[in-house]
Amino acid sequence: MKKTVKNWQYILILSVIYLILSIFFYSKTANMFVDFHRECYIPYSLLNEKALIKDIFLIYGPFGYIINAIIYKLFGVNINYLIIEAHIISYVILIFFYYISQKFLKRFFCFILSLFFILISIFSNSTFSFVLPYSYSSIYAVMGVFGLFYSLLYNKKPLIFLFLGLIFVNRIEYFIFCFFIILYFIFSSKKKEILKYWQAFFIFPLIVLVYFLKIKLNLSDVIYNFSYLQNMLNSDTLKTFYKSMGGFFEFNYFKYNLSQSALFFLIGALSYIFYFYKQKTLSIITLFLILFINSNSAFSLICIINIILTIYFIYKKRLRNKEFLLFLFSTTLLSKSLFCVSSLNYGNFGYFLAILYFYILFKKILADEDKRLWLENLFLIFFIINFSLNFINYLTHKKYPIQTNVGKIYLTNDVWGLYGELNKFLGEITKNNEDFLILPEGLMFNLIYKMPYNFYNTSFIPLDFETFKQEKLINDLKNNYPKYIIITPRNTLEYGKKTICRDYGLDFCMFIDDNYYVYRKIQSRLDILILKLKQN
């Protein structure tokens, strides 16, 4: 008699693999100075009489910063606590994904899909890594979306509203989508008694409300923050950034993604023809032609394909309620990446839910069991190649640590030595309590040396200059006059302008030039310029 592997056994295997990869990839997936600095410093500033919205520009929901400030308060200011927190959140998302998949697939396939979810998405070597998040509010919101979907599938009524509340305090755009999904569920399933659990919704919002009451937030503060948020959302630099990430529609990206997707489906069709004519070896060999296309873009248009197939199956009355829910939740997480779904951009958060749905739809098309086996081989080879590229990318951009008193900071080799020298310099000047400002992004060093950062904006990238305007940034600098201003070789071309003081921020930099002089250069293949305040 064939022994059935139980859920807990698959989860145990996934947990062991997850733990091993957590150790291997620890702190090395995204760029810690570019993508992680704000998330580490803002919670520290909340412990030092700074307030969200009043003193710190708030882009995302407040929940992640509040929780991380509590973590600092309880355990001490160390970035390792935040990284461990991100690993725990990501693990919870993984477990949700496994059980969500089980409503659609057999256990073994849930295990395989969850395994590649770990290898490709959770530990993605990109800005949008789950385990080194560019925004804790985003990763909490993603956990909320996965948890909400799980709760609907398994009829966990109190959890439905609990997770909806978690989404609300983290990402309002996800909340809007999910709120309408909940309404659909309530009215389509005729389970209106579920509304009696609505009190659970307020648990997470109450935490945020208590914080805002404590800091005495008023309406004028909210309007002030909102006005700058509107500037940011309407800025040309943000549109450029989204285009560079393939987020919203951009015709050149669409053409490229269309070509890669077309090649992928052409290879799949050729392989299927061989398989149909009983040439299974040739069919498998053909699938390896995927190596010659950009596998990160092969599924770029999966959201569009899913939408088209959904309309088709609704018309044919072949789509079940839970399948439609899967479509809605995957599309919610992909709302910023409809035309470029990838594990390397915003699409990473909904990538595997979309793939799960895509696979389910194609199983409907390929009714024959033998044909489904071919489809499974296609997915398996695609996943292996996708993971291999992710791993090769990690190896070719290997990172090295700088030891600090808030944990190790991992950097790529091209800037590791440079920032190591800067770290030594900052160690010397901060002994005399001399403050500094690092441009365009340097909050991580403010955290390391517990140095104040007295600006409403959290960086000086092109987006900030367009959002806040140079006049405000100059006035803020006049009110602070840090002893040192340090200009690093951060390339901000993803925002359309490459170098501060050369391609953007010229008036701001002219003010610096009038009031500071070149004190020192740290030179390597790239240079860091250290300026010191002139004595009046």
Residue pairs with C-beta under 8 A, 6 or more apart in sequence:
4 107
5 107
5 108
7 98
7 102
7 107
10 98
10 107
10 108
10 110
10 111
10 114
11 95
11 98
13 111
14 94
14 98
14 111
14 114
14 115
14 118
15 91
17 115
17 118
18 91
18 94
18 118
18 122
21 118
21 119
21 123
22 87
22 131
25 123
25 131
25 394
26 83
27 83
27 132
27 399
27 401
27 407
27 408
27 409
27 410
28 132
28 394
28 399
28 410
29 123
29 124
29 125
29 126
29 129
29 131
29 132
29 394
30 36
30 125
30 126
30 127
30 128
30 129
30 132
30 133
30 134
31 127
31 411
31 412
32 132
32 409
32 410
32 411
32 444
33 409
33 411
33 419
33 441
33 442
33 444
33 490
34 127
34 441
34 490
35 127
35 132
35 134
36 79
36 132
36 133
36 134
36 444
37 441
37 442
37 443
37 444
37 447
37 459
38 443
38 458
38 459
39 64
39 65
39 68
39 82
39 133
39 134
39 135
39 136
40 79
40 82
40 406
40 443
40 444
40 447
41 443
41 444
41 446
41 447
41 453
41 458
42 52
42 56
42 65
42 68
42 458
43 65
43 68
43 69
43 71
43 72
43 82
44 69
44 72
44 77
44 447
44 450
45 55
45 56
45 453
46 52
46 65
46 66
46 69
47 69
47 72
47 73
47 77
48 452
50 56
51 215
51 217
52 58
52 62
52 65
52 66
52 211
52 215
53 62
53 217
53 221
53 222
53 224
53 225
54 215
54 217
54 221
55 456
56 456
56 458
57 225
57 228
57 229
57 456
57 457
57 458
58 225
58 229
59 135
59 229
59 232
60 135
60 137
60 138
60 170
60 171
61 137
61 140
61 141
61 168
61 169
61 170
61 171
61 172
61 208
62 137
62 169
62 208
62 211
62 212
63 137
63 140
63 166
63 169
63 170
63 204
63 207
63 208
64 135
64 136
64 137
64 138
64 139
64 140
64 170
65 136
65 137
66 207
66 208
66 211
67 85
67 136
67 140
68 82
68 85
68 136
71 81
71 82
71 85
72 78
72 81
75 81
77 406
77 447
77 450
78 406
78 407
79 406
79 407
79 409
79 447
80 407
82 136
83 131
83 132
83 407
85 136
86 130
86 131
86 132
86 133
86 136
86 139
87 131
89 130
89 139
89 140
89 143
90 122
90 130
90 131
90 139
92 143
92 147
93 122
93 130
93 142
93 143
93 146
94 114
94 117
94 118
94 122
96 143
96 146
96 147
96 149
96 150
97 113
97 114
97 117
97 146
97 352
97 353
98 110
98 111
98 114
99 150
99 153
99 154
100 146
100 149
100 150
100 153
100 326
100 353
100 356
101 109
101 110
101 113
101 114
101 356
102 110
103 153
103 322
104 322
104 323
104 326
104 356
104 360
105 113
105 356
105 359
105 360
109 376
112 380
113 352
113 355
113 356
116 352
116 383
116 386
116 387
117 352
119 383
119 387
119 390
120 343
120 351
120 352
120 383
120 386
120 387
120 390
121 130
121 343
121 348
121 349
121 351
121 352
122 129
122 130
122 131
123 129
123 130
123 131
123 390
124 130
124 343
124 344
124 348
124 390
125 390
125 393
125 394
125 397
126 343
126 344
126 345
126 348
127 134
127 345
128 134
128 343
128 344
128 345
128 346
128 348
128 349
129 348
130 139
130 142
130 348
130 349
133 139
137 170
137 171
138 170
138 171
138 349
140 166
140 170
141 166
141 167
141 170
141 171
141 174
141 175
142 333
142 349
143 166
144 163
144 164
144 166
144 167
144 170
144 174
144 178
145 163
145 167
145 174
145 178
145 329
145 332
145 333
147 159
147 162
147 163
147 166
148 159
148 160
148 163
148 164
148 167
148 178
148 181
148 182
148 329
149 325
149 326
149 329
150 156
150 159
151 157
151 159
151 160
151 162
151 163
152 160
152 185
152 325
153 322
153 325
157 194
157 197
158 197
158 200
159 200
160 182
160 194
160 197
160 200
161 197
161 198
161 199
161 200
161 201
162 200
162 201
162 203
162 204
164 175
164 178
164 179
164 182
164 201
165 200
165 201
165 202
165 203
165 204
165 205
166 204
167 174
167 175
167 178
168 175
168 201
168 204
168 205
169 204
169 205
169 207
169 208
173 335
174 332
174 333
174 335
177 328
177 331
177 332
177 335
178 329
178 332
181 325
181 328
181 329
181 332
184 328
185 191
185 325
186 192
186 194
186 195
188 321
189 321
228 456
228 467
228 468
231 466
231 467
231 468
232 238
232 463
232 466
232 467
235 463
235 466
235 467
236 466
236 496
237 461
237 462
237 463
237 465
237 466
237 495
237 496
237 497
238 463
238 495
239 248
240 494
240 495
240 496
241 463
241 494
241 495
241 496
242 248
242 250
242 336
243 250
243 253
244 494
244 495
245 337
245 340
245 345
245 346
245 494
246 253
246 257
246 300
246 337
246 339
246 340
246 342
246 345
246 347
247 336
247 337
247 340
247 345
247 346
248 336
248 338
248 339
249 338
249 339
250 339
253 339
253 340
254 339
256 297
257 297
257 300
257 301
257 339
257 340
258 301
260 293
260 294
260 297
260 298
260 300
261 297
261 298
261 299
261 300
261 301
261 305
263 293
263 298
264 290
264 293
264 298
264 299
264 382
267 286
267 287
267 289
267 290
267 293
268 287
268 378
270 286
270 289
271 283
271 284
271 286
271 287
271 374
271 378
272 283
272 371
272 374
274 280
274 282
274 283
274 286
275 283
275 371
275 374
276 371
283 374
283 377
284 377
284 381
287 377
287 378
287 381
287 382
288 381
290 298
290 381
290 382
290 385
291 385
295 382
295 385
295 386
295 389
296 342
296 343
296 344
296 386
296 389
297 340
297 342
298 382
299 341
299 342
299 351
299 354
299 355
299 358
299 382
300 339
300 340
300 341
300 342
301 339
301 341
302 341
302 354
302 355
302 358
303 330
303 331
303 334
303 337
303 338
303 339
303 341
303 347
303 354
304 338
304 339
305 358
306 327
306 330
306 331
306 354
306 357
306 358
306 361
307 331
309 358
309 361
310 319
310 324
310 327
310 361
313 319
313 361
313 364
314 324
318 364
319 327
323 357
323 360
326 353
326 356
326 357
326 360
327 357
329 350
329 353
330 350
330 353
330 354
330 356
330 357
331 350
331 354
332 350
333 349
333 350
333 353
334 341
334 346
334 347
334 349
334 350
334 351
334 354
336 346
336 347
337 345
337 346
337 347
337 350
340 347
341 347
341 350
341 351
341 354
342 348
342 351
343 351
343 386
343 390
347 354
355 379
359 375
359 379
362 375
363 372
363 375
366 372
366 374
366 375
397 412
398 412
398 413
399 410
399 411
399 412
399 413
399 416
400 410
400 411
400 412
400 413
400 416
401 408
401 409
401 410
401 411
402 408
402 409
402 410
402 411
402 416
402 419
402 420
402 423
404 423
404 448
405 448
406 447
406 448
409 419
409 444
409 448
411 419
414 525
414 526
415 489
415 526
417 524
418 489
418 522
418 524
418 526
418 527
418 528
419 488
421 522
421 528
422 445
422 486
422 488
422 522
422 528
423 445
423 448
425 520
425 522
425 530
426 436
426 445
426 448
426 449
427 449
429 436
429 483
429 484
430 449
430 451
434 483
434 484
435 451
435 452
435 482
435 483
435 484
436 442
436 445
436 451
436 482
436 483
436 484
436 485
436 486
437 453
437 455
437 477
437 480
437 482
437 484
437 485
437 486
438 445
438 446
438 485
438 486
438 488
439 460
439 485
439 486
439 487
439 488
439 500
439 501
440 459
440 460
440 461
440 464
440 488
440 490
440 492
440 500
441 459
441 460
441 461
441 488
441 490
442 486
442 488
443 453
443 458
443 459
445 451
446 452
446 453
454 476
454 479
454 480
455 473
455 476
455 480
456 468
456 472
456 476
457 464
457 467
457 468
457 473
458 464
460 473
460 500
460 505
460 508
461 490
461 492
461 495
462 492
462 495
462 496
462 497
462 503
462 504
462 505
463 495
464 473
465 473
465 504
465 505
465 508
470 505
470 507
470 508
473 505
473 508
474 507
474 508
474 511
477 508
477 511
477 512
478 511
481 515
481 533
482 533
483 532
483 533
484 519
484 530
484 531
484 532
484 533
485 512
485 516
485 530
485 531
486 528
486 529
486 530
486 531
487 500
487 501
487 528
487 529
487 531
488 528
489 499
489 526
489 527
489 528
490 500
491 498
491 499
492 498
492 499
492 500
492 504
497 503
497 504
500 509
501 509
501 512
512 531
515 533
515 534
516 531
516 532
516 533
516 534
517 531
517 532
517 534
518 529
518 530
518 531
519 530
519 531
519 532
520 530
521 527
521 528
521 529
521 530
522 528
522 530
